[in-house]
Amino acid sequence: MAEKNRRTRRTLNAVRRKYSEALDLDDDRVVFDGEDGETYSFPHPLFADDTWTQAVDDASTTSGKASAILGEEQYDKFRAHPDHRDADVMLMFLDVNQSMQDELTDGRPTRS
């Protein structure tokens, strides 16, 4: 059995916690307010489960991606407001991904 080495041995919980702290996340979900005063959320892409990620990846249209990101129930509620567009969900998703990349490359997390 390999000897435990702090430089090469990691635990999933420690790594997840390290990146969650580096991104200053309170939760594994992204929360945003819509123009209708309602709150919407979706999994943070870094911590999303495989089913959600696959649904977003498999969607081939903007509306399909927006629906996959929010989930059908939230998506229907979001789209019921006349000022909400599928592109708004994509902008939020893009902003989260861009912020994550910026934060992880500018201030790389320290070792656990």
NORWOSUL-V162440 format. One record per residue. RES is the residue in three letters. PSI is psi as a letter, one per 20 degrees, with the letter a starting at -180 (NA if undefined). OMEGA is omega in degrees with one decimal (* if undefined). BURIAL is + if it has 24 or more other C-alpha atoms within 12 Angstrom, else -. Layout:
res=RES psi=PSI omega=OMEGA burial=BURIAL
res=RES psi=PSI omega=OMEGA burial=BURIAL
This chain:
res=MET psi=p omega=-178.7 burial=-
res=ALA psi=q omega=178.0 burial=-
res=GLU psi=q omega=179.6 burial=-
res=LYS psi=p omega=-177.8 burial=-
res=ASN psi=p omega=-176.5 burial=-
res=ARG psi=h omega=-177.9 burial=-
res=ARG psi=h omega=-176.4 burial=-
res=THR psi=i omega=-176.5 burial=-
res=ARG psi=p omega=-178.9 burial=-
res=ARG psi=r omega=170.2 burial=-
res=THR psi=q omega=179.2 burial=-
res=LEU psi=g omega=-179.5 burial=-
res=ASN psi=g omega=-179.0 burial=-
res=ALA psi=g omega=-179.4 burial=-
res=VAL psi=g omega=177.8 burial=-
res=ARG psi=g omega=179.7 burial=-
res=ARG psi=g omega=-179.8 burial=+
res=LYS psi=g omega=-178.9 burial=-
res=TYR psi=h omega=175.6 burial=+
res=SER psi=g omega=177.7 burial=+
res=GLU psi=h omega=179.8 burial=+
res=ALA psi=h omega=179.1 burial=+
res=LEU psi=i omega=-179.7 burial=+
res=ASP psi=l omega=-179.0 burial=-
res=LEU psi=p omega=173.8 burial=-
res=ASP psi=h omega=-172.4 burial=-
res=ASP psi=r omega=177.0 burial=-
res=ASP psi=j omega=179.5 burial=-
res=ARG psi=q omega=173.4 burial=-
res=VAL psi=p omega=-178.7 burial=+
res=VAL psi=p omega=177.0 burial=-
res=PHE psi=q omega=179.8 burial=+
res=ASP psi=p omega=177.4 burial=-
res=GLY psi=r omega=178.0 burial=+
res=GLU psi=i omega=-179.3 burial=-
res=ASP psi=j omega=-179.5 burial=-
res=GLY psi=i omega=178.8 burial=-
res=GLU psi=q omega=177.0 burial=-
res=THR psi=p omega=179.2 burial=-
res=TYR psi=q omega=179.6 burial=+
res=SER psi=q omega=173.2 burial=+
res=PHE psi=r omega=-179.7 burial=+
res=PRO psi=q omega=173.3 burial=+
res=HIS psi=p omega=-175.4 burial=+
res=PRO psi=h omega=-179.9 burial=+
res=LEU psi=h omega=-175.2 burial=+
res=PHE psi=j omega=-177.8 burial=+
res=ALA psi=q omega=177.3 burial=-
res=ASP psi=r omega=-174.5 burial=-
res=ASP psi=h omega=-179.3 burial=-
res=THR psi=g omega=179.3 burial=-
res=TRP psi=g omega=-179.0 burial=+
res=THR psi=g omega=-180.0 burial=-
res=GLN psi=h omega=178.5 burial=-
res=ALA psi=g omega=178.3 burial=-
res=VAL psi=g omega=-179.4 burial=+
res=ASP psi=h omega=-175.9 burial=-
res=ASP psi=h omega=-178.6 burial=-
res=ALA psi=p omega=-174.4 burial=-
res=SER psi=i omega=178.8 burial=-
res=THR psi=r omega=177.7 burial=-
res=THR psi=g omega=179.6 burial=-
res=SER psi=h omega=177.3 burial=+
res=GLY psi=g omega=177.7 burial=-
res=LYS psi=g omega=179.5 burial=+
res=ALA psi=g omega=178.6 burial=+
res=SER psi=g omega=178.8 burial=+
res=ALA psi=h omega=-179.5 burial=+
res=ILE psi=g omega=-176.6 burial=+
res=LEU psi=h omega=-170.9 burial=+
res=GLY psi=q omega=-172.3 burial=+
res=GLU psi=g omega=-176.1 burial=-
res=GLU psi=g omega=178.3 burial=-
res=GLN psi=h omega=-179.1 burial=-
res=TYR psi=g omega=179.3 burial=+
res=ASP psi=g omega=178.9 burial=-
res=LYS psi=g omega=179.8 burial=-
res=PHE psi=g omega=-176.5 burial=+
res=ARG psi=i omega=178.8 burial=+
res=ALA psi=h omega=178.8 burial=-
res=HIS psi=p omega=-174.8 burial=-
res=PRO psi=h omega=-179.0 burial=-
res=ASP psi=i omega=-179.9 burial=-
res=HIS psi=p omega=179.5 burial=+
res=ARG psi=q omega=175.1 burial=-
res=ASP psi=h omega=-179.9 burial=+
res=ALA psi=h omega=177.9 burial=-
res=ASP psi=g omega=178.2 burial=+
res=VAL psi=g omega=179.3 burial=+
res=MET psi=h omega=176.0 burial=+
res=LEU psi=g omega=178.7 burial=-
res=MET psi=g omega=179.6 burial=+
res=PHE psi=g omega=178.2 burial=+
res=LEU psi=g omega=179.8 burial=-
res=ASP psi=g omega=178.7 burial=-
res=VAL psi=g omega=-179.9 burial=+
res=ASN psi=g omega=179.6 burial=-
res=GLN psi=g omega=178.0 burial=-
res=SER psi=g omega=179.9 burial=+
res=MET psi=g omega=179.3 burial=+
res=GLN psi=g omega=179.4 burial=-
res=ASP psi=g omega=-176.8 burial=-
res=GLU psi=h omega=-178.5 burial=-
res=LEU psi=h omega=179.1 burial=-
res=THR psi=h omega=179.3 burial=-
res=ASP psi=g omega=-177.8 burial=-
res=GLY psi=m omega=-177.8 burial=-
res=ARG psi=p omega=179.7 burial=-
res=PRO psi=q omega=178.1 burial=-
res=THR psi=r omega=179.9 burial=-
res=ARG psi=q omega=178.2 burial=-
res=SER psi=NA omega=* burial=-
